[in-house]
Amino acid sequence: MKFLIKLFIVSFICVVAIFGALGSENEWPGLIVAITVWVWFIYSLSKPKEYNSDRKIRELERRNEALIRKLEERIH
C-alpha cells in the first residue's frame, strides 16, 4: 500500500514539474525536480529496512518469551 501511495505522489509531482518545465523559459529546474523525485522514489525502494526488521525481531522474541512463560506456568 505504501508503494502505491508513493508511486501516486511521485507521479503527480513529476507531471506537475514536467508541465512547468515545458511552459517556462528555463526548463532545468523542472527537469531537476522531476528526476530528483524519481531518484528518491527508487532509493526509497532499494534501501534496506534494518530498523523495522530489528524491531520485528525484538517483538517476536518478546512473544516467544511470553509463550514460554505461559507454558511453564501450565506445567507447574
The 8 nearest C-alpha neighbors of each residue, nearest first, counted from 0:
[[1, 2, 3, 4, 5, 6, 7, 8],
 [2, 0, 4, 3, 5, 6, 7, 44],
 [1, 3, 5, 0, 4, 6, 44, 7],
 [4, 2, 6, 0, 5, 1, 7, 8],
 [3, 5, 1, 7, 6, 2, 8, 0],
 [6, 4, 2, 8, 3, 7, 9, 1],
 [5, 7, 3, 9, 4, 8, 10, 2],
 [6, 8, 10, 4, 5, 9, 3, 11],
 [9, 7, 11, 5, 10, 6, 12, 4],
 [10, 8, 6, 12, 11, 7, 13, 5],
 [9, 11, 13, 7, 8, 12, 6, 14],
 [10, 12, 8, 14, 13, 9, 7, 15],
 [13, 11, 15, 9, 14, 10, 16, 8],
 [12, 14, 33, 16, 10, 11, 15, 9],
 [15, 13, 17, 11, 16, 12, 10, 18],
 [14, 16, 12, 18, 13, 17, 19, 11],
 [17, 15, 29, 19, 13, 14, 18, 33],
 [16, 18, 20, 14, 19, 15, 29, 13],
 [19, 17, 21, 15, 20, 16, 14, 22],
 [20, 18, 16, 22, 17, 21, 15, 29],
 [21, 19, 26, 29, 17, 18, 23, 22],
 [20, 22, 18, 19, 23, 17, 26, 24],
 [23, 21, 19, 20, 18, 24, 26, 17],
 [24, 22, 20, 25, 21, 26, 19, 18],
 [23, 25, 26, 22, 20, 21, 27, 19],
 [24, 26, 23, 27, 20, 28, 29, 21],
 [27, 25, 20, 29, 28, 23, 24, 21],
 [26, 28, 30, 29, 25, 31, 20, 32],
 [29, 27, 31, 30, 26, 32, 20, 25],
 [30, 28, 20, 16, 32, 31, 27, 26],
 [29, 31, 27, 33, 32, 28, 34, 17],
 [30, 32, 28, 34, 29, 33, 27, 35],
 [33, 31, 35, 29, 30, 34, 36, 28],
 [34, 32, 13, 30, 36, 31, 35, 16],
 [33, 35, 31, 37, 36, 32, 30, 38],
 [36, 34, 38, 32, 37, 33, 31, 39],
 [37, 35, 39, 33, 34, 38, 32, 40],
 [36, 38, 40, 34, 39, 35, 41, 33],
 [39, 37, 35, 41, 40, 36, 42, 34],
 [38, 40, 42, 36, 37, 41, 43, 35],
 [41, 39, 37, 43, 38, 42, 36, 44],
 [42, 40, 44, 38, 43, 39, 37, 45],
 [41, 43, 39, 45, 44, 40, 38, 46],
 [44, 42, 40, 41, 45, 46, 39, 38],
 [45, 43, 41, 42, 46, 40, 2, 47],
 [44, 46, 42, 43, 41, 47, 40, 48],
 [47, 45, 43, 44, 42, 48, 41, 49],
 [48, 46, 49, 45, 44, 50, 43, 52],
 [47, 49, 50, 51, 52, 46, 53, 45],
 [48, 50, 52, 51, 47, 53, 54, 46],
 [51, 49, 53, 52, 48, 54, 47, 55],
 [50, 52, 54, 53, 49, 48, 55, 56],
 [51, 53, 55, 49, 54, 50, 56, 48],
 [54, 52, 56, 50, 55, 51, 49, 57],
 [53, 55, 51, 57, 52, 56, 58, 50],
 [56, 54, 52, 58, 53, 57, 51, 59],
 [55, 57, 53, 59, 58, 54, 52, 60],
 [56, 58, 60, 54, 55, 59, 53, 61],
 [57, 59, 55, 61, 56, 60, 54, 62],
 [60, 58, 62, 56, 61, 57, 63, 55],
 [59, 61, 57, 63, 58, 62, 64, 56],
 [62, 60, 58, 64, 59, 63, 65, 57],
 [63, 61, 59, 65, 60, 64, 66, 58],
 [62, 64, 66, 60, 65, 61, 59, 67],
 [63, 65, 67, 61, 66, 62, 60, 68],
 [66, 64, 62, 68, 63, 67, 61, 69],
 [65, 67, 63, 69, 64, 68, 62, 70],
 [66, 68, 64, 70, 69, 65, 71, 63],
 [69, 67, 71, 65, 66, 70, 64, 72],
 [70, 68, 72, 66, 71, 67, 65, 73],
 [69, 71, 67, 73, 72, 68, 66, 74],
 [70, 72, 68, 74, 73, 69, 67, 75],
 [73, 71, 69, 75, 70, 74, 68, 67],
 [74, 72, 70, 71, 75, 69, 68, 67],
 [73, 75, 71, 72, 70, 69, 68, 67],
 [74, 72, 73, 71, 70, 69, 68, 67]]
